[in-house]
């Protein structure tokens, strides 16, 4: 069974998506873009501020890793069921609740008296963000029933997310000049505006969707334990008792999760969806892209300040060229996909990212800053190009009632890739005396991960079904076909 309603189960209280006027659709789109942009900015904004946060709380590398990964981990873990929650309470309502939770947690982050409170609030932020992402896509799907209009809206969504993620370091550098707490305070007015815009949109229809408590708890335990083990291994070593226990918990929880999805009455990630080549390949690509992008942002934010001695403002500005170019990649990806087929922008984007990361590995410690700045461009631009095509094509190739679940799986894989990149790479650069060596090793791992996903995209061919009914076990597979 699916976590979404069956094709014969009508939405609760409505026969279908509510009609939207042009002005109502534009306001809903503006609310979605603004909210999603804020979510993605916050995923990256702390990276430039990490040294300032560390000095403020007297924290070492492990604590700083948790400031980043507390958000990313909760984001990844709750994305898996957030699609079902969105279907259950309605996309508009889920978006509003998620964004409200995110804004409230942002206020707590800004006023945190110690590192523990900050990390806890970051976890809540991530949970709110997890609810926003699939509900934003579902809201766009019901707001724009016309495929052409929906494709443009999703392209804008992709651009907004990519620009938000890339703009995070720039905003972080500017706001940290005042106080690092400003990077969280800024979410309050932006989130409030998005919520006000959303009030003009009609309520979304609801579906009778069960909730997979076993799967959700097992997913949180598996991802949390794995991330904890990798982060703490950087400080205590892989042979430490608590690290081994955490790895064991992660393995057991992962097994419980898989059993729950295979035998549970209402799995949140149905096995037919997971077995789809389209879904599995999309998740692998998304994981690899975030290993490269999140890993690079985390590493270079530290590198530019610790090795080159740049200020937070100068570090933020160093990310600006990548930010500007990234904003143009969504439309470029859409045009390439229209002319040459879906595989082209996905492959080109991954190739650009892998090449940029590999080139960074060759840079010596005393290389001029402008070289690092130049090499960020293909990494960010390539990632934005690949992700835009990936999201749009996945949604076009899954049944409508599984759109929330599919987008949740894709984005969970992406966020998990980012969380593990910060955990692993932070451990490798924790020793300041060997920072550059750890930096190069980390970038090489990131480049290799993206290169493998690129090769898989080129070599694997998904089987195109004759048709894709709503209850099909193969929910579309045109992802890598022309």
N, C-alpha and C positions, 0 to 999 in steps of 0.2 A: 504493500500500500504506500501511497505517497503522503507527504505532509501537506499537500494541497488538496482542494476539493476535487472530486471526480468530475468528469465532464457532465454527468447527469445531475450533480448537486448544485442547485442555484445558489447564488450569493444570498446571504441573510439580509432581508429587508430591502433588497433591490434586485431588479432583473438584469442589471448590467451596469457598466460604468456610467456615471451621471453625465448628462450632456454638458459641454463646456462652450461658453461664448468665446469669441476671439480674445476679448480683454481678460476673461477669466483664465483662459489657457496661458496667456502671456504672464499673468501674475503668478500662476502656479509654477510656470517654468522659471520665472525670476526667483521665486522662493526656493525652489529645488537647487538652482545653480548657486545661489548665495549660501544656502545651508551646506551643500556638499563642498563648495570651495572652502568654507570655514573649517569643516571637518578635516580636509586634506592639508590645509595650512598647518593645523595643529599637530598633525602627524609628524611634521618635519620641523616646526618652528623652534623646538627646544634644543635642537642639535648645536646651533651656534651659541646658545646660552648655557650650555652644559658646564664650561669652566667657571662661569659666574655662579651658577647654582652650587657647584662643588665647593667653591670658596665660601659661599654664604652659609652652607650647612656643614662645612668641614668634611665633605664626603669624598671617598676615593672612587676608582673606576667602577666597582661593583654597584655602588649606589646610583651612579649616573646611568649605568646600563638599565637599571630598573626604572628610572625616570622615563626613559625612552620606551622600554619594552612593556612597562605596566600598561600603557595606552595601547600599544600595538598588539599585545597578547590578548587583552580583553576584546579588542576589535576583532581579531581573528576568531577567537573561540565562540563568541556570541553571534557572529555572522552566519554560522551554520543553521541556527534556528530562527534568526531574525526574519528570514523570508517567510517562514510559517507564521510568525507573529504578525507580520505585515498583512498577510492574507487573512488572518483571523480577525483583526480589529479594523482593517482597512488601511490602504496605503497612506492616505492623507493623515489619518489619525496617528498611525505609527510614526510617520515622519515628524509630526508635531511633538509626540511624547519623547522620541529619541533626541530631537534637537533641544527640547526643554531640559532633559536630563544632562545633556552635554554642557549646556550653558550654566546650569546650577553647579556642576562639578568644576567648571572653569573658575567660578567665583571662589570655591574652596581651595583650588590650586593657588590662586592669586594670594590668598590669605594664609596659606599653610605655615604653621609655626615651626615645623620640623620636616625632615626628609620622609619619615614614615607617613605623615598625613598627605604630603605631596604625592607619593607613590600610590596611596590608596585612592586619592581623588583622580589620579590619572587612570586607574583601573575603571572607575565609574565613567569617566570621560569616554574611554574606549567602548564600554557597553552601550552608551548612548549613541556613539558614532556607528556602532554595528547595526543599530536599528534604523539609522538614517539611510545607509547606503542602499540596501535592497528596496526599501520603501520608496526611495527617490526614483529608482528605475521603474518600479511598478506604477508609480504615480505618473511618470512620463508616458508609460505605455497606455494607460487609460485616458490620459489627457489628450493624447495625439493618436487617435485610432487610424488615421491615414498613414500608411507605411512610409511615404516620402517625408511627411512632416515629422513623423517619429524618428526617422533616421537623422534628420537635421538636429532634432532636440537631443538625441543621444550623443551626436557628435559634439554639440555644445557642452553637454554633461562631461564628456571625456576631456575636452579642452579645459573646462573649469577645474576638474580634478587634477589634471596634469600641471596646470599653471599654479594651482594652490599648493601642491606638493613641492614644486620647484621654488615657489615664492616664499615658502616657510623660512628658509635660512636668511633670506634678505630681510624679511619682516623681523625675524628674531634678532638680527644684528642691530637694526635700527631701534627697536624697542628696548633692548638690553642696555643701550646707552643711558636710558632713563632709570630703569630698574628691571631686572629679569621678571618680576611679577607682572609687568605690563603685557608680556606675551600671553598671559591668561586673561587679564582684564579686558583686552581688546575683543575677546569673543562675546562679551556680554551685549554691547550695542549691536553688533553685526547679527548675532543670533536673534535678538529681539526684532529687528527689521524683517528678517526672514519669516518669523512667526506671524508678524502682522500681515505680510503679503499673503501668507498661506490661509488666513482667515477668509479671504475672498473666494477661495476655491470650495466647491461643494464637497460634502462628506463622501468618502469612497465606500463602495459596497464591501460587505464582509462575507467571508466564506467559512463554512464549518470545517475547521482545520484542527485536528488533534495535535497535542504537543508531546514530543519525545523527550521526557525528562531524563530517562536513562542515557540516551545518546548525548544530550546536552551536557549533563554532569560529567560523563566520561570524556567528552571532548575537552572540557575545561581542565579536567585533571590531567589528561595526557599532554596537552599543550603547555599548561602551567608547569608541570613537573619537568618536562623536557627542557623548557627555557631556563628554569631554576637550576637544573643540573649543569647546563652548559655555562651559565653565568658564574655560578659558584665554583665550577671547575677551574675557571680562570684565576681565582684567588687561592683555592685550596688544593688544586690538582684533581685529576680524574679518579685517583685512588681514595679520596676522602670518603668517610662513611656516609655522610649526608648526601654526597653527590651520587654514590652508588644506589642509595635508597631512592633518590629522586628518579634516577634512570629506571629502576625497577617499577616504581609507581607509574611512570610514563608508559612502559611496555604493557603492564597489566591493564591500565586504563584504555590503551589503544585497542587491546584485544576485546575488552568489554564493549567498546564502541562498535567495533566491526560486528560482533555477535548481535548487538542490539539492532544494527541496521539490517542484518541478514534474517533475524528471527522475530524482531519486534513487530507488533501489529501496526504501528504508525511511525516508521523510521523517518527522521528528519532529512536524511539524504538517501533516498531510495536507491537500492543497488542497480536497477536498470539505468538510472541516470549516471551513476558512478562508472558503470561498465561502458557507457558510451565513449567511443574514441574522441568524439568532439569534446565532451566534458573533461575527460581525463587529460587530453592534450592541452586544452585551454588552461586547466588548473596547473599543470606542470610549467607551461609558459609563464603564467602569471607569477608563480612561485619564483622562477628564475629571474624574471625581470625585477622583482622587488629585492631579491638578494643583491642584484647589481646596483639598483638605484638607491635604496635605503642604506645599503652598506657603504656606498661611495659618499653619500651625504654625511653619515655618521663619522666616517674616517677623516674626510677632508676638513670637516668642521674642527676637529681636534688638531689635525696636522698643520693647518694654516696658523693656528694660534700657538700651539706648543713648539713647533719646529721653526716656523717663520716669524713668530712673534707678532702676528697681525692682531689688531683690535677686533672687537666684535663687529663694529661697523664695517671695517675693511673686509673682514671675513664674509659678512653678508653680501657686500657689494661684489665680491669675487664670484658669487653664484649668479649674479645678475645676467651675464650673457646667455647662460644656459636657460634661465627663466624666460627671457624674451623669445628665444628661438623655439622653446618648447610650446609656446602658445600658438604657434602656426602649424604644429604637427597634426592636429586633429583633422582639419580640412584637407591637408596634403594626403593623409592616410585614406580619407574617404574618396578622394579623386583617384588615387592609385588603385584602390579596390574596385572602383567602378570601371576603370579602363582595363586593368590587367588581371583582376581576380583577387580574392581574399588573401591568398597565400603571400602575395608580393609585399604588401606593407608589413605583415607580421615578420616575414623573413628579413626584410631590409632593416626594420627596426631593431630586431635582435642582433643582427650583424653589426650595426653601428655601435650598439652598446658594448658588445663583446670586444670590438676593435678598440674602442676608447678605454675600456678597463685594462686591456692588455698593454696598451701604450703607456698607461700610468705606471705599470709595474717597472718599466725601463727607466723611469725618471730617478736620478740620484737625489739624495737628501738636499743638496744645495742647488737644485734646479730652480730657475726663476719662477715666481708665482704665476706669471702669465701662461706658462706651459700647462700648469695644472688647470688653470681657468679654461684654456682652449680645449683641453681633453675632456672637461666636464660636458661640453656641448654635444658631442655625439652620444654620450651616455644618456643624458636627459632627453634629447630629441628622439633618439632611437626608441627609448622606452615609451615615450608619449605616442609615437607612431604605432608601435605594436599594440599597446593597450587599447587605443581607440578602436582599431580594427577588430581586436579580440572581443571586446565587450559587445559591440554592435552585432557582430556575426553570431555570437553565442545566443543572444536574445532572439535573433531572427530564426534560429534553428532549434528552439525548444518549444514545446507546447505552451500556450498562454498561461495555463494554471501552474506551470512549473517554472515560470520566469523568476519568481522570487527565490526559489530554492537554488536554481542554477546560478543566479548572480551571487547568492550567498556563498556557495561553494567556491566560485571563482575568486571572489574577494577575500574569503577566508584563506585560500591558498596564497594569495598575494601578501596578505598581512603576516601570515606565518613565515613566509620567506623573509620579510623584513625583520621580524622579531628574532629569528634564528641568526640572521646576518649580524645584527647588533650584538647578540649574545656571543657568537663565535669570534667575531672580529674584535670585540671589546676585550675578550680574554687574550687574544694574540698581541694587542697593543698595550696591555695593562702595565707592562714593565717599561718605564720611560726610557731606560737605557737602550732597550731594543725596539723602540717605537717604530723606526723606519723599516727595520726588517719585518716586524709584524705587519706593518702597513702593506708592504709589497706582497707578503704571503696572502694577506686577506684579499687584496685586489686580484691576485692570481686565481684564488678560489672562486671569486665572483665571476671573473672572465670565463673560467672553465665551465661554471654552472650555466651561464647564458649560452656559451658555445654549444653545449650538449643539447639544450632545448632548441637551439637553432637547427642543429643537425636533425633532431627528431621531427621538426616542422617540415624540413625539406624531404626527408626520406619516407615518413609515414603518410599513408593515404587513407583517409577515412572513407568508409563505404557509404555512398549516397543512396538512401532508401528510395523506393518507388514513391512512397508518400509517408507523411509523418502525422498519423492520427494522434488525438490528444492523449490516448492511453498507450501509445507506442512505447516499446521497450528501448528503442534507439532514438532519442529525441533530437533528430537532425544531425547531420555530419558534413555540412558543406564548409566547415571551418578552413580547411586547407586546400579546398578545390578552387579552381578558377571558375 
